[in-house]
Amino acid sequence: MQYSQRLNLLYGIALHEMGGDAASISVDDGDVQDAAHFLACYLTVRAIQLAERSPADERVENFDMLSVYQAYAMLVYTYLVLPLGDEGVQPDFQKTAVTIAKSLFVELGEDEWLEIIESGQHKYQLIGDAEAEHWMNYRQDLDKAVVAFVVAGTDENAPFSPDDIMPIFGTMLSMLCEAFESL
């Protein structure tokens, strides 16, 4: 099974889990970018829940934290799409940033989305460019968690399930939130 097929399969599974119409998702010729967008948002929402964060409260009390969620989702997206380069699929990070912001923060308006996207992009870039060992470890650990999630969700012989992996995403988000809260 090609990697793009794995993402489309996971997309269908996650969409079905959330009560959506997964029957329209094609494993063989579905839009893998849509799959990656959805999965990045899905994993971020699940991480927010597992980290016991409250974006609704943070919108009022600490608006900048929403851009941390945006940066986290962009990191997850990055690790989801990196292997697609082998299949000739190139990510569109600008489109993705908008799609993620509008998906995660559907109740907000254009001005707030723009602020979240810009601040999230700045954080994403800081994390991606950081050479400090803890940031390199963070990126590697998140990459491994994403790979483990894809394997767990698409390989019936995997020694773990996607639910076994989910707490890692909550922990990784908590670490990122703590890092930006202390700045």
Order of alpha helices (4+ residues) and beta strands (2+ residues): alpha-alpha-alpha-alpha-alpha-alpha-alpha-alpha
